[in-house]
Amino acid sequence: MKANLQFQHLPVTILFLLAVCLFSCDTSNELVSNGKSEYKIFVSSAATIPEKSAALELQKYVHKISGCTLPITHEVSPEGKFVYIGFKDVPQSVLKGLDTAGFGKEEFIIRSDGKSLLIAGGNSRGTVYGVSAYLTDHLGCRWYTREVIKLPSQSTIELAEIEDRQKPALEYREPYYHEAYDTEWALHNKTNSRGIPDSLGGAYVIYPFVHTFNALVAPEKYFKTHPEYFSEVKGKRAPSQLCLTNPEVVKIATATVFDWIRQYPKANVFSVDQNDFGGNCTCVNCKKIDDAEGSPAGSLLNFVNQIADTVGKAYPEIKLQTLAYDYTEVPPRTIRPADNVTIRLCHYDYCSAHPLGKCDDHKPYIERLAQWKKIAKRVTIWDYYTQFASYLMPYPNFETVKNDVKFYVNRGVIGLFAQGNNVPADGHGEFTELRAWLFAQLMWNPNQDAQQLIDEYVANVYGNASGYISEYIQLMHDQVKSDTVHFSIWTKPEDVSYLNLKTIQKADSLFDLAKAAAKNDTGLFKRVERAYLPVIFTKLYFHSIGGTDYVPKDLAAVVADYKRIIADNKITTMAEVPEVGSIPKFLERVESPDRFINDWWIIGPFDNTERKGFAAVYGPETGFDSTKTYSGVAGKTVKWTTYSDHTTGYVNFAKRFTPAKDVVSYAYTTINVSEAQTMKFGVGSNDGVRVWVNGKLVLDRMVLRPALPNDDQISVPMKKGENTILVKVDQTGNKWGFYFTERQ
């Protein structure tokens, strides 16, 4: 009664409005309020399995966030409050203005008027990704790694007005990192390759994945009886590639594709592409097409188009795919891919330091991309974002990751396979999880601020240590900003300048601080150590090739850290090539007692035209005299200079001498021995090498090879006292130098 008296002097109109609001207006805009909700999740009983899964996914995470479980129903009532999942049987008032049939397979809408919520999209993944986007974009959830998932804890969830319609920038999105094939991670980061089961909408399936010539026409079945089905190379048939103009090969390959279509009806694309090596056919018919088209892509497309034409008549919706890779990267002059053929262009072995469009090294590739886009309706990209020679090597290529996806999208590319280091088990290369997450975000929407995404990831994954991790990332990338600095996917640690001793020492200091900041959090500490592993690897790698300054003391402790972190993360290999990536063999080299000889006198270069200088007797072979000068290449006067480098055991002639092609140079040192004995030495050279000990020729190898420690091993009788060593190395181009070890 007392409360009613408060209204007795108000005008009748105001009293009426108050009554309406008190008894009939609903001003609530909270999906969950203090852990409770009046809302239900509606999904039609006739909805698809992925849509029903999406409803369960939303229910699960709303509960994790707020503690409230929204019931799932298949019925709608006029007085109820609903979150609608999928378009099926949703009231028309909620769908107002939407052409629901026009949504693409992965396109979705998140719509709310503050009272109801609609999350729906095209089959098969649209609604599933819509729920993922609602959780990430509107509720602040994040799936950074399999271990680090950010879920806000809040008993109240606001239901604001939303009109958010999204579709991916790329039809096909595959970051090739182990982390990206975890179903939960892939689902919530909206990638669509091989990690998503049919119950959640399935994946974008390419079958077989790549390099399919041997699967199309098996050499083990046909080569002995029909060698003419395979490539003619230098006049002989070889099972390297297929003879693409042989009509029987076309028939067999076409039949194989039809078998694949029947066996894998859910595949999006079927691959008809070359093997992963050279040896394309140069028979009269194949060569005639390739010569006319200016590229072996001519005979390849002529072959693929024939299969595509036959397949298209029976299965007009089916797409084939072929590579523009290695010898087929250059487009043909006149032959065009059929409309149902996708070109997968490979950006192989170009500069990894600088983004596309910001480095002259990429110009030929960019021109080829433009040419392919002119003649092909569908182009996807296979690009490379890892260090094949050493997964654990620090690899400052974030500028390419940040920029390349948008570059491709702006040029009409429809898919991207970003090849990282998908090593077995839980193996981690350098920042693999960060790269995978960043690619996933940009493949969906490349217009995001990529640096802001990196900063967000680092802050959330590395917590108290994040400032030091960010500084380390910046430290490495500062070393490669110059347009004169380049590295590629096969570059070794000793070939780059950014892993210099000063930089690694600074990195060491930053990780000391990062570990100290993380010491009270076991999970965080392990993540910091995993990020530190590439620095440890670098120190041990250089030590293994004579860089004693990288681990000046306590080698055993550094090796122990390396072994422990490797074991903790189940890392089983460190490189694309198993022999190179062998962890036991790497540790064997690291812990070897061999002593690299780092201090020399060197002189050169001398002429080596047609490699005649290798056997020629130049002045340094007649006796060592540090004061004497000689006539080198082009009559230039050369003299002995000292060489000492304890950051590597590699004596790098190419850094000290010009020219560095078609030349030879010499190195001289002495070894003192306490008593006469036979000693063992190891030599690795690029290229040919001769070694004299005490004036006697003990090694004579005219070879073409990269320099590796101990490629050649020799046993030499040494006299008591001083012994002389003279090394001669020739070069035909590129790298030039040698290793020399005293073997124990």
C-alpha angles and dihedrals in degrees: 000000000000092000092052091056089066090071101043097098097044121107116266093244093056091046089053093050092048090051092051092051094044097049108024111019119089111201095170115130098172122110088192123016119193092335095312134095142185090204129107129196110240121203122162119251085230093053121122121263092252090053091051089048089052090055090052090047092054092046091051096052097040085057092048091050101042108013089241122121112210109211117237117230138177094207133077123210125191093235097044131100115232147184103208117213115196128357098266114114093349114148113265090234088066093046094047112152096005125126093206093185090059096066116112123233092269100025119111145170130219108198131175133165090191091266106059132022128217122194111175142135148159121305134289107020104000098094092040091054089044090061090046090051092048089054095046105032100035107025099035100241119152134190100199097159137347087267103037113061119161115212118169115230110221132143091208125056116191120222103212126178109276135179104173118157118175141173128174122265089222128046092209120039122177124158102190100221125118091241092060094064094063105110097223092047094046093047096052095041091048100234114147109206129110097313101083122079123217091256088067096042101283130248137278099267125206113185123224092010100224147326097039107163093104090050092049095050110011113219091205088060102039114018099083094048099030111027087159088074089070138063123296105220119181090343096310132095115244133174093238099107136346130275095246098195096054106109092211090057089053091051095048093045092048091051090050091053090052089052090052092050091053093045096045107032093163095059115118096202136018118211123229102172145135127274120261097263139052129265101108116180118273099179116139095266098044092044092050091058094042093049091050092047096042092233142057084242084082097068090038094056092042087057097043093047092056090055091043092053093054093043092047093058092056100032110023092175095055120102127206124203134204135181129251093199139139106330093012097049092101111079120237120254100237112359112096129201113254115253091254093052121094119204114219105201117199123215094204127179101344127133112307097187098070133044126250110279093023101075130055090221089073097052098097091049094048090051090051091049090053090048093050091048090055094056104030128066093204126038127172126180134230106197132173124231105164141072106253093188092055124007091190096052114111104257114188099197101127091119089064092046091049096049111025099072092057090045090057096044091051088056096053100257111158102201144022132202104192104196111214130158104293091179120179125278112351095330115154128207120189110314092333094157093050092049092047092050094045092050091049092054094046096044088059096041117004092182092077120108100263096195090052088053091052091049091049092051095047092047093052100038098042100033113177090012095049096101092058093045090052090049090051092051090049091046092057095044093049088064094061104040094102115097087228092065116087136165132168142201094279099043116129124220092253091055096062131072098210093075092063119145095256093053093048091049089052090048089051090054092049092052091048086059092043093052091048090052091050100042096106095053114065096197093046092047091055091050091051091049090050089054089048094052094087090057091050089047091051092052092049093043093056090044088054090058096045102277095136093165090069091065103021093166144009097028090167092061093050091048090049091053090049093050093047096050091045090053094044091055096040091235109175104174139020104201145032092252109065094217091053093041097052109128095199091052091047091052090047089058092044094051095040114126091217114128118223114216105227103167119080147145109238135191137178168357107234127175118278102169109167085359090284090131091067092075096028116109108234125185098267089064091063095064141311119270115158091201097053124100130207140193109259134178113340090002094294114155112245131187140182117277131179121255123194125161123159095177089077138008090225113109099213110205091173091066094050106037137055133228095038099187131081091005143113131213138183138227126196134191141150133232124202117214124194093214138006111278146140112264131193123226133185123213130190119179145176102233134345119345140198124187129194122191115194088346095306120117106238102163129034115171123158099191140144109225147119114266115260125169115263098005086142121035124195136180114214132182109238126199126225111272126010121010124185126222123194121185125191121191127183129203137202097182146319117020120028131181146071149244122227121189135181102223121218 
